């Protein structure tokens, strides 16, 4: 993938440039070491950066990866398998709009890592992907094992690392016994057919559900001898039609014009109606099963893989930040990455970057009249509403004067 450092295409702040993903349908990777590693001890982690989908977004991501500290971390070989501690940011494909928060949790018993995904935000994220504005994405993870995700400094999701991740950090204390099997005579049927029920003598299973309506009368003017479809009289055999290869040419069928004003064409058939004598296949009524034993489930045993991590905030330290992305849309703009622990620092950083871009975008925002014209271009039916809105006061004024 190709990256460039460029100004925004719209609402440009003079002298301000960002990192821009330029290629389409390519794998992209770019990364940088932190000035010092972030260690998860007694201070919160705050990650913040800006994204602008300048051409909208069809399918692709704009999330970041915070790469795990290790002796063999080499950014020259940064790719999708490089171990990361946290992945955060927007992602979209089709009509699915996501805001990821994934962290890799180390199993204290096995030493293996599992991905834990935050539950999806309850808010509608669509506008942040389609409005071509610069948006500010912020992640806050606190030592009390809680997290917040913000867009444009408004919280869109929050929760606990212990209770709001999928799968949960801690496995269940008990699990089903894999060696326990359901007995062959276990009866899970709450209801059974009544064995003493007898089909009534007058129950006729051969009666059809529908019968012809004997009271129906053929509508006057019905054209019995006219087919519903006729060959198109205006159709002509193509010049390149080869009857040896293509067979005998026939004009395509079109609806019979004579049938348009008639109640119907072709042989008239009596309509069907419900048969009052129909009862269907007889079945014995259901009664409570005297042998019902409930839904079987295996017995529970202590989970051999159980552990309890009460502080998942204590994640693997972070030494680098990277963008490892695939996108079907180009010109995704990134700017003003910051990793810190102080909210005041992140807020000041936001004000000096995203805040300035926001002010420029607001100053360049078209007036109400221009917005109405733009909306009507996208939705022509709005012209009717505009005309009626203008005509109503004028008409009332004439009426009363």
C-alpha positions in Angstrom: 0.0 0.0 0.0 1.0 3.6 -0.6 1.0 6.3 2.0 1.4 10.1 1.6 1.6 13.1 3.9 -1.0 15.6 2.6 -3.4 18.4 3.5 -7.1 17.6 3.7 -9.0 17.9 0.5 -11.8 20.0 2.1 -11.8 22.4 5.0 -8.0 22.6 4.8 -6.1 24.2 7.7 -3.2 26.0 6.1 0.1 24.3 6.9 -1.6 21.3 8.5 -1.0 17.9 7.0 -1.8 14.3 7.9 -1.0 10.7 7.0 -3.1 9.5 4.0 -3.8 6.0 2.9 -3.7 6.2 -0.9 -4.1 2.8 -2.4 -7.3 0.7 -3.1 -7.6 -3.0 -2.4 -4.1 -3.2 -1.0 -2.7 -4.3 2.4 -1.2 -1.3 4.1 1.2 -1.2 7.1 3.0 1.7 8.7 4.3 2.0 12.3 6.4 4.0 14.8 8.1 3.3 18.1 6.9 5.1 21.2 9.4 7.4 22.9 9.0 5.1 25.9 6.9 2.0 26.5 3.5 2.3 28.2 3.3 0.0 31.2 -0.1 -0.8 32.7 0.4 0.0 36.3 -1.5 2.7 38.2 -2.2 5.2 35.5 -5.0 5.1 32.8 -4.2 4.6 29.1 -5.6 7.3 26.8 -5.3 6.8 23.1 -6.5 9.5 20.7 -6.3 10.2 17.0 -8.2 11.8 14.1 -9.8 10.1 11.0 -11.4 11.6 7.9 -12.9 9.3 5.3 -12.5 11.9 2.5 -14.1 9.7 -0.2 -16.5 8.0 2.2 -15.9 4.4 2.8 -17.1 1.2 1.0 -15.2 -1.5 2.9 -12.2 -1.0 5.1 -10.8 -0.1 8.5 -9.1 2.9 10.1 -8.2 1.3 13.4 -4.9 1.4 15.2 -2.8 -1.3 16.8 -0.8 -0.8 20.0 2.0 -3.3 19.5 3.2 -5.4 22.4 6.7 -4.9 23.9 9.1 -7.7 23.2 12.8 -8.2 22.6 12.2 -9.2 19.0 9.8 -6.4 18.0 11.1 -5.2 14.6 8.9 -2.6 12.8 10.7 -3.4 9.5 8.6 -6.6 9.5 5.3 -5.2 10.9 2.4 -7.2 9.4 -1.0 -8.7 10.4 0.6 -11.3 12.7 2.7 -8.9 14.7 1.5 -9.3 18.4 -0.5 -6.3 19.6 -2.0 -5.5 23.0 -4.9 -3.3 21.9 -6.7 -2.7 18.7 -9.0 0.3 18.6 -10.9 2.4 16.0 -13.5 2.4 13.2 -14.2 -0.3 10.7 -16.9 -0.7 8.1 -18.0 -3.1 5.4 -21.4 -3.2 3.7 -23.9 -1.8 6.1 -22.1 -2.9 9.2 -20.5 0.1 11.0 -18.2 -0.9 13.9 -16.0 0.7 16.5 -13.5 -1.9 17.6 -12.0 -2.3 21.0 -10.0 -5.6 21.2 -7.4 -6.5 23.7 -5.2 -9.6 23.9 -5.5 -11.2 27.3 -2.8 -13.6 28.5 -4.1 -16.7 30.1 -2.3 -16.9 33.5 -2.4 -20.8 33.5 -1.3 -21.5 29.9 0.5 -18.3 28.9 -1.6 -18.2 25.7 -3.3 -15.1 24.4 -7.0 -14.7 23.5 -8.7 -11.8 21.9 -11.4 -10.1 24.0 -13.9 -7.9 22.0 -15.9 -5.1 23.6 -19.6 -5.2 23.0 -20.9 -3.1 20.1 -21.9 0.5 20.9 -25.7 1.1 21.1 -25.5 4.3 19.1 -25.8 4.8 15.3 -22.3 5.2 13.9 -23.2 5.6 10.3 -22.8 9.4 10.0 -19.2 9.3 11.2 -18.3 7.2 8.1 -20.2 9.0 5.4 -20.2 12.8 6.2 -16.5 13.3 5.1 -15.7 15.2 8.2 -12.7 14.8 10.5 -13.7 12.9 13.6 -11.8 12.4 16.9 -11.6 8.9 18.3 -10.6 8.4 21.9 -10.1 5.3 24.0 -9.7 5.5 27.8 -8.8 2.4 29.8 -8.6 2.9 33.6 -6.8 0.9 36.3 -10.2 0.1 37.8 -10.7 -2.2 34.8 -13.3 0.1 33.1 -13.2 1.6 29.6 -14.7 4.4 27.6 -14.8 5.0 23.8 -15.5 8.5 22.6 -16.1 10.1 19.2 -15.7 13.9 19.0 -15.3 13.9 22.8 -18.8 12.3 23.4 -19.0 8.9 25.0 -20.5 6.3 22.6 -19.6 3.2 24.7 -18.4 2.3 28.1 -18.2 -0.7 30.3 -16.0 -3.1 32.3 -13.1 -5.3 31.0 -14.5 -8.0 33.4 -18.1 -8.0 32.4 -18.5 -6.4 29.0 -16.1 -8.3 26.8 -16.8 -11.2 24.5 -15.7 -13.9 25.4 -15.4 -13.0 29.1 -11.9 -12.6 30.5 -12.6 -15.2 33.2 -13.9 -18.7 32.2 -16.8 -20.2 34.1 -16.1 -22.0 37.4 -18.1 -25.1 36.3 -18.7 -26.7 32.9 -20.7 -29.6 31.5 -19.2 -33.0 32.2 -18.2 -34.3 28.7 -18.5 -37.9 29.9 -22.1 -37.6 31.1 -24.6 -39.1 28.6 -28.4 -38.8 28.4 -30.1 -42.1 29.4 -31.8 -43.9 26.6 -35.1 -43.9 28.4 -35.1 -40.2 29.3 -38.4 -38.6 28.2 -38.2 -34.9 27.3 -41.7 -34.6 25.8 -43.9 -32.4 28.0 -47.0 -33.3 25.9 -48.0 -36.6 24.2 -50.9 -37.7 22.0 -53.8 -39.0 24.1 -53.5 -42.8 23.7 -57.2 -43.2 24.6 -58.5 -40.8 22.0 -60.6 -42.2 19.1 -61.2 -40.5 15.8 -65.0 -39.5 15.5 -67.0 -41.6 13.1 -68.1 -38.5 11.0 -64.5 -37.3 10.5 -63.8 -37.4 6.8 -60.1 -37.0 6.0 -60.7 -37.1 2.3 -62.6 -33.8 2.1 -60.4 -31.2 0.2 -59.5 -27.9 1.8 -60.8 -25.9 -1.2 -63.8 -26.5 -3.5 -65.2 -24.7 -6.5 -67.7 -22.0 -5.7 -71.1 -23.2 -7.1 -72.6 -19.8 -6.8 -69.9 -18.0 -8.9 -71.1 -16.5 -12.2 -68.9 -15.7 -15.2 -68.5 -11.9 -15.4 -70.3 -10.3 -18.3 -68.0 -9.5 -21.2 -65.5 -12.3 -20.4 -63.6 -13.1 -23.6 -63.4 -16.9 -23.7 -61.8 -17.1 -27.1 -59.1 -14.6 -26.5 -55.7 -15.7 -25.2 -54.1 -13.7 -22.4 -50.9 -13.3 -24.4 -50.4 -12.8 -28.2 -47.3 -12.5 -30.4 -46.0 -9.0 -30.7 -47.1 -7.7 -34.1 -44.3 -5.1 -34.2 -41.5 -7.6 -33.5 -39.2 -8.5 -36.4 -37.0 -11.4 -36.9 -33.3 -10.4 -36.3 -31.2 -10.2 -39.5 -28.6 -12.6 -38.0 -31.2 -15.2 -37.0 -30.1 -18.7 -38.3 -33.1 -21.1 -38.2 -30.7 -24.1 -38.5 -28.8 -22.9 -35.4 -31.5 -21.0 -33.5 -34.6 -22.9 -34.6 -37.8 -21.5 -36.0 -38.2 -17.8 -35.0 -41.3 -16.8 -33.0 -42.3 -13.3 -32.1 -42.1 -12.6 -28.3 -45.4 -12.7 -26.4 -47.1 -9.5 -25.1 -50.3 -9.0 -23.1 -53.4 -9.2 -25.3 -54.6 -5.6 -25.8 -58.2 -6.8 -26.1 -58.0 -8.1 -22.5 -57.1 -4.7 -21.0 -60.7 -3.5 -21.1 -62.4 -6.9 -20.5 -62.9 -8.6 -17.1 -60.8 -11.5 -18.3 -59.6 -13.7 -21.2 -59.3 -17.4 -21.9 -61.4 -20.3 -20.6 -63.4 -19.2 -17.5 -62.8 -21.3 -14.4 -64.9 -21.2 -11.3 -63.0 -19.6 -8.4 -62.2 -21.8 -5.3 -63.6 -21.3 -1.9 -63.0 -22.8 1.6 -64.6 -26.2 2.1 -66.8 -26.0 5.2 -66.6 -29.8 5.5 -62.8 -29.9 5.5 -61.2 -31.2 8.7 -57.9 -32.4 7.5 -55.9 -35.3 8.9 -57.2 -36.4 12.3 -54.7 -36.3 15.2 -55.2 -37.4 18.8 -55.3 -34.4 21.1 -52.3 -33.7 23.3 -52.2 -34.4 27.1 -49.6 -33.9 29.8 -46.9 -36.6 29.6 -47.0 -38.6 32.9 -43.4 -39.7 32.2 -42.0 -36.2 31.5 -38.6 -35.8 33.1 -37.7 -32.3 31.9 -35.0 -31.2 29.4 -31.9 -33.3 30.1 -28.6 -31.5 30.7 -25.2 -33.0 31.7 -24.1 -32.7 35.2 -21.6 -29.9 36.1 -18.0 -30.4 37.1 -15.3 -27.9 38.1 -13.8 -26.3 35.1 -10.2 -27.6 34.8 -9.2 -24.5 32.8 -10.7 -22.1 35.3 -8.7 -19.1 36.5 -9.6 -15.7 38.0 -8.0 -12.5 36.7 -9.5 -9.7 38.8 -7.4 -7.0 37.0 -7.3 -7.5 33.3 -6.1 -3.9 33.0 -2.6 -5.3 33.7 -2.0 -5.9 30.0 1.2 -6.5 28.1 3.2 -3.3 27.9 3.1 -1.3 24.6 6.2 -0.2 22.7 4.9 0.9 19.3 1.8 2.1 17.4 0.8 0.8 13.9 -1.8 1.0 11.2 -2.2 -2.4 9.5 -5.2 -1.9 7.2 -7.0 -3.1 4.0 -9.4 -0.8 2.3 -11.5 -0.6 -0.9 -11.5 3.2 -0.6 -8.5 5.5 -0.8 -7.6 8.9 0.8 -8.3 7.9 4.4 -6.7 10.7 6.4 -5.1 10.2 9.9 -3.7 12.9 12.1 -2.6 13.8 15.7 -2.0 10.5 17.4 -1.4 10.7 21.1 -0.9 8.2 23.9 -0.9 9.6 27.4 -2.4 9.2 30.9 -3.7 12.7 31.6 -7.1 13.7 30.3 -6.0 17.4 30.3 -3.1 16.6 27.9 -5.4 14.7 25.6 -8.1 17.5 25.7 -5.5 20.2 24.9 -4.1 18.1 22.1 -7.6 17.7 20.7 -8.3 21.4 20.9 -5.1 22.3 19.1 -5.8 19.8 16.3 -9.3 18.4 15.8 -10.8 21.5 17.4 -9.2 23.8 14.9 -10.3 21.6 12.0 -13.8 21.6 13.4 -13.8 25.4 13.5 -12.7 25.7 9.9 -15.3 23.2 8.8 -18.0 25.1 10.7 -16.9 28.4 9.1 -17.1 26.8 5.7 -20.5 25.2 6.3 -23.0 26.4 3.6 -25.9 28.6 4.6 -29.4 27.3 5.1 -30.5 28.2 1.5 -27.5 26.3 0.0 -28.2 23.3 2.3 -31.8 23.2 1.1 -30.7 23.3 -2.6 -28.2 20.5 -1.9 -30.8 18.4 -0.2 -33.2 18.9 -3.1 -30.6 17.7 -5.6 -30.3 14.4 -3.7 -34.1 14.2 -3.0 -36.1 15.9 -5.9 -39.4 15.3 -4.1 -38.3 18.0 -1.7 -39.1 20.6 -4.4 -42.8 19.8 -4.0 -42.5 20.4 -0.2 -40.6 23.7 -0.8 -43.2 25.0 -3.3 -46.1 24.1 -1.0 -44.4 25.7 1.9 -44.0 28.9 0.0 -47.4 28.8 -1.7 -49.3 28.3 1.6 -48.5 31.7 3.2 -48.9 33.5 -0.1 -52.3 31.8 -0.7 -53.5 32.6 2.8 -52.3 36.2 2.5 -54.3 36.6 -0.8 -57.3 35.0 0.8 -57.4 37.2 3.8 -56.5 40.4 2.0 
